Amino acid sequence: MKPFIGVTCSMEVDRSYYMTKNDNIKAIIKAGGIPVILPFLSQNTDIEQIAKQIDGLYATGGYDIDPTLFGEEPHQKLGTIIPERDFFEIELTKKMLTMDKPVLGICRGSQIINLAAGGDMYQDIYAQINDHVLQHTQNSPRDHGSHFVNVRKTSLLHQITNKEKIKVNSFHHQANRSVPKEFQISGVANDGVIEAIESKHHSFVLGVQWHPESMTDEVSMNIYKNFISACNRL
C-alpha cells in the first residue's frame, strides 16, 4: 500500500481558504505517496491523532514565521505570518519527531523543523547577516537552479544526491541560524547561508531551503523518492 503523506498548506490573512501549490501534490504522487492536505488544528489531541494516522509529514513553503516563537521581536523586514499555521506545524512536527516518523521540510518547512527541534532562524538574511549574501530570491523561472549548495559528505543529503555540490532554485529571505545538537547542517550556500539540515538520530528528517518540487532534475526527484521510501518502511 502507498503511504499517506500529510501535506501542510497555507492560508491568506483573511483566513478565507487553504492553499498549496500543485507542484507539492504532484511531487508526492510521482514519488509514490498519497498526499493528504492538512487543515490547521489547535487541539493537542487532534494533532496527536493526525501524527498517528499519517506515515510521513511534508512541510511545505509559504509565508514567514512568527519570531516570538523563538524569543524575538518582529524585524522591520518580517513578512506576512499566519499564527494558526505556525502553531499547528510546530506541534505536529514535534509529535512526528517523538514518534520517529519521516519528515521532509521545504523552505519554510525546513525552518519549522528547526524550530520544533529547538533551533532558531534569521527573520531576514539580507538585514541580519553582515557578510555579502547571494541572491536568494531569484528573478528567473521557478525550475531554474540559480545558485550552488555544498553538500556535507557524511549526511543523508549526500546519500540521496551522491554529490558534493548541487544547483538549486531559491525563493526565500528567511533561513535557519542556530541548529540544535541533535541535528547537523548538511548543505550550505557559498555565502554561508544554511541550505539543508537533518536529524542525526531519526530515521528520516530532512529540511531543505530550496524548492525541489518545482524542479525536474534527478536530484530533486530523488529527495522525494527517498522520503516516500522511508515512509514505506514504517
C-alpha positions, 0 to 999 in steps of 0.5 A: 500500500502507498503511504499517506503523506500529510501535506501542510498548506497555507492560508491568506490573512483573511483566513478565507481558504487553504492553499498549496501549490500543485507542484507539492501534490504532484511531487508526492504522487510521482514519488509514490505517496498519497498526499493528504492536505492538512487543515490547521488544528489547535487541539493537542489531541487532534494533532496527536491523532493526525501524527498517528494516522499519517506515515510521513509529514511534508512541510511545505513553503509559504509565508514567514514565521512568527519570531516570538516563537523563538524569543524575538521581536518582529524585524522591520523586514518580517513578512506576512505570518499566519499564527494558526499555521505556525502553531499547528506545524510546530506541534505536529512536527514535534509529535512526528519527531517523538514518534520517529516518523519521516519528515521532509521540510521545504523552505519554510518547512525546513525552518519549522523543523528547526524550530520544533527541534529547538533551533532558531532562524534569521527573520531576514538574511539580507538585514541580519547577516553582515557578510555579502549574501547571494541572491536568494530570491531569484528573478528567473523561472521557478525550475531554474537552479540559480545558485550552488549548495555544498553538500556535507559528505557524511549526511543523508543529503549526500546519500540521496544526491551522491554529490558534493555540490548541487544547483538549486532554485531559491525563493526565500529571505528567511533561513535557519541560524542556530541548529540544535545538537541533535541535528547537523547542517548538511548543505550550505550556500557559498555565502554561508547561508544554511541550505539543508539540515537533518536529524542525526538520530531519526530515521528520516528528517530532512529540511531543505531551503530550496524548492525541489518540487518545482524542479525536474532534475534527478536530484530533486526527484530523488529527495522525494523518492527517498522520503516516500521510501522511508515512509514505506518502511514504517 
